Amino acid sequence: MVSNFAKDKTIVLGYGAYRKITNSFFNKVIRFETLLTAIQYFSYAKIGKAYMGVGRNIAYKKNEFINANGFEKHQQILSGDDDLFINQITTKKNTEICYTKDSFTISEPKTNFKDWIKQKRRHITTSNHYKLIHKILLGLFYISQLLFWLLAIYLIINSIKPIYTFAILLIRMILFYFVIKSSANRLNEKDLIRFSPVYEISIIFIQLYIFILNIISPPKQW
């Protein structure tokens, strides 16, 4: 991580993986969500629009912390100091990414669905404090995922132009597969490649459930 610092690179974003649990679909869903999030924040950082980092694997120079008055701007928020601090101080030029295997951290994953949902509800409330441009871009990405699968399911059930529907579905799945394969190989998550569409669909509808849950019953404490 430290080797990526340079005169103009004062923030380094790394990959915070979760421990693999054999023969656990739930574990794979958790890790796939983590992989997909990493693909996003690494990609945004590469084009000069970094918006977050994970506290499990992040580095920044002391002067960045001092100049921003630490976490003072977000001290009233109960979680997300890592995300929001990076969202606050990152620029087009000061952020670098690190995805060499020696830099990965391995954390213990949730093994209970209820506990994981509680964690993800907290993460989603943190994203409400991102810069507007990041909220718009991330929101559009999620909406595109949700609408694609909802429309695909609708067209398949109603047999509307099935050849075109399956052709579009196949093209999208192939493109998605190669993106996931490339990233999973680099981030040592190869076991997530084969059934990546299944994990994606699971995450999309779990996130929809969390959004609705947070609207109906906003959490008052964590």
C-alpha positions in Angstrom: 0.0 0.0 0.0 2.7 2.4 1.0 4.6 1.9 -2.3 1.8 3.6 -4.1 2.3 6.9 -2.4 4.0 9.6 -4.5 4.4 13.4 -4.4 0.9 13.9 -5.8 -0.6 10.6 -4.6 -1.7 11.0 -0.9 -4.5 8.5 -0.8 -4.3 4.8 -1.6 -7.4 2.6 -1.9 -7.0 -1.1 -1.3 -9.2 -4.2 -1.4 -10.7 -5.5 1.8 -11.8 -9.1 1.2 -13.8 -11.4 3.4 -12.8 -14.9 4.5 -14.1 -17.6 2.2 -16.5 -20.2 3.8 -16.7 -23.4 1.9 -20.1 -24.5 0.5 -21.9 -21.3 1.6 -24.1 -19.5 -0.9 -24.6 -16.7 1.6 -20.9 -16.2 2.0 -20.5 -16.0 -1.8 -23.3 -13.4 -2.0 -21.5 -11.3 0.7 -18.2 -11.6 -1.1 -19.7 -10.9 -4.5 -21.3 -7.7 -3.2 -17.8 -6.7 -1.9 -16.2 -7.5 -5.2 -18.8 -5.5 -7.1 -18.3 -2.5 -4.8 -14.5 -2.7 -5.3 -14.9 -2.8 -9.0 -16.9 0.4 -8.8 -14.7 2.4 -6.4 -11.5 1.3 -8.2 -13.0 2.2 -11.6 -14.2 5.6 -10.4 -10.8 6.3 -8.9 -9.1 5.3 -12.2 -11.1 8.0 -14.0 -10.5 10.6 -11.4 -13.8 10.4 -9.6 -13.0 8.4 -6.5 -15.8 8.4 -4.0 -15.1 6.0 -1.2 -12.7 3.5 0.3 -13.1 0.7 2.8 -11.7 1.2 6.3 -10.4 -2.4 6.2 -7.8 -1.4 3.6 -7.1 2.3 3.1 -4.2 4.6 3.5 -3.7 8.4 3.4 -1.0 10.8 4.5 -1.2 12.6 7.8 -1.4 16.0 6.2 -4.6 15.0 4.4 -6.2 14.2 7.7 -5.0 17.4 9.4 -6.0 19.6 6.5 -9.5 18.2 6.6 -9.8 18.5 10.4 -10.0 14.8 10.7 -13.5 13.3 10.8 -15.0 16.5 12.2 -17.3 17.1 9.3 -18.9 13.7 9.8 -18.8 13.3 13.5 -22.5 13.6 13.9 -23.0 10.5 11.6 -22.9 7.2 13.3 -21.0 5.3 10.7 -19.1 5.6 7.4 -16.2 7.8 8.5 -14.0 5.9 6.0 -16.3 6.4 3.1 -17.2 10.0 3.8 -13.6 11.1 4.6 -12.5 9.8 1.2 -15.5 11.4 -0.5 -14.5 14.7 1.1 -10.8 14.8 0.4 -10.3 13.0 -2.9 -9.5 14.8 -6.1 -8.8 13.9 -9.7 -5.0 13.6 -9.0 -4.4 12.6 -5.3 -5.8 9.1 -5.3 -4.2 5.8 -6.3 -5.5 2.2 -6.2 -3.7 -0.9 -5.1 -4.9 -4.4 -6.0 -1.7 -6.5 -5.6 -2.5 -9.7 -3.7 0.0 -8.9 -0.9 -2.0 -5.8 -0.1 -5.3 -7.5 0.5 -6.8 -7.7 4.0 -9.1 -10.6 5.0 -11.9 -9.9 7.4 -14.5 -12.1 9.1 -17.8 -12.1 7.2 -21.2 -12.1 8.7 -22.7 -15.6 9.0 -26.2 -14.5 9.9 -28.5 -12.9 7.3 -30.2 -10.6 9.8 -26.8 -9.2 11.0 -25.7 -8.7 7.4 -28.9 -6.8 6.5 -28.4 -4.6 9.5 -24.8 -3.8 8.3 -25.9 -3.1 4.8 -28.7 -0.8 6.0 -26.1 1.2 7.8 -23.9 1.4 4.7 -26.8 2.6 2.6 -27.6 5.4 5.0 -23.9 6.5 4.8 -24.1 6.8 1.0 -26.9 9.5 1.4 -24.1 11.9 2.5 -21.9 11.4 -0.7 -21.4 14.2 -3.1 -24.4 14.7 -5.4 -22.6 13.6 -8.6 -21.6 10.3 -6.9 -25.1 9.7 -5.6 -26.5 10.2 -9.2 -24.0 8.0 -10.9 -24.3 5.2 -8.3 -28.1 5.5 -8.4 -28.2 5.2 -12.2 -26.0 2.1 -12.1 -28.3 0.4 -9.6 -31.5 1.5 -11.5 -30.0 0.1 -14.7 -29.4 -3.3 -13.0 -32.8 -3.5 -11.5 -34.7 -2.4 -14.6 -32.7 -4.7 -16.8 -33.6 -7.8 -14.8 -37.2 -6.8 -14.2 -37.8 -6.1 -17.9 -36.0 -9.3 -18.9 -38.2 -11.4 -16.5 -41.3 -9.6 -17.7 -40.5 -10.2 -21.4 -39.6 -13.8 -20.9 -42.8 -14.6 -18.9 -45.0 -12.9 -21.5 -43.0 -14.4 -24.5 -42.6 -10.9 -26.0 -40.1 -11.2 -28.9 -38.3 -14.1 -27.2 -35.4 -14.3 -29.7 -34.5 -10.6 -29.2 -35.0 -10.9 -25.5 -32.7 -13.9 -25.2 -30.2 -12.3 -27.5 -30.0 -9.1 -25.5 -29.9 -11.1 -22.3 -27.1 -13.3 -23.6 -25.0 -10.3 -24.8 -25.4 -8.5 -21.5 -24.5 -11.6 -19.5 -21.4 -12.3 -21.6 -20.2 -8.7 -21.1 -20.9 -8.8 -17.4 -19.2 -12.2 -17.2 -15.9 -10.9 -18.7 -15.9 -7.8 -16.5 -16.4 -10.0 -13.4 -13.9 -12.6 -14.5 -11.1 -10.0 -15.1 -11.7 -8.3 -11.7 -12.2 -11.6 -9.8 -8.9 -13.0 -11.1 -7.1 -9.8 -10.0 -8.8 -9.8 -6.6 -8.4 -13.5 -5.9 -12.2 -14.2 -6.0 -12.2 -16.7 -8.8 -14.9 -18.9 -7.2 -17.4 -16.1 -7.7 -17.1 -16.1 -11.5 -19.2 -19.1 -12.6 -22.5 -18.1 -11.0 -22.0 -14.3 -11.0 -25.4 -13.6 -12.6 -27.1 -15.5 -9.8 -25.2 -13.5 -7.2 -25.9 -10.2 -9.0 -29.7 -10.9 -9.1 -29.6 -11.8 -5.4 -27.9 -8.6 -4.5 -30.1 -6.4 -6.6 -33.3 -7.6 -4.9 -31.7 -7.7 -1.4 -30.7 -4.0 -1.9 -34.2 -3.2 -3.1 -35.5 -4.9 0.1 -33.1 -2.8 2.2 -34.1 0.5 0.5 -37.8 -0.2 1.1 -37.0 -1.2 4.7 -35.1 2.0 5.4 -37.9 4.1 4.0 -40.7 2.3 5.9 -38.7 2.0 9.2 -35.7 4.4 9.3 -33.2 3.1 11.8 -32.7 5.4 14.8 -29.6 3.7 16.2 -27.1 1.0 15.2 
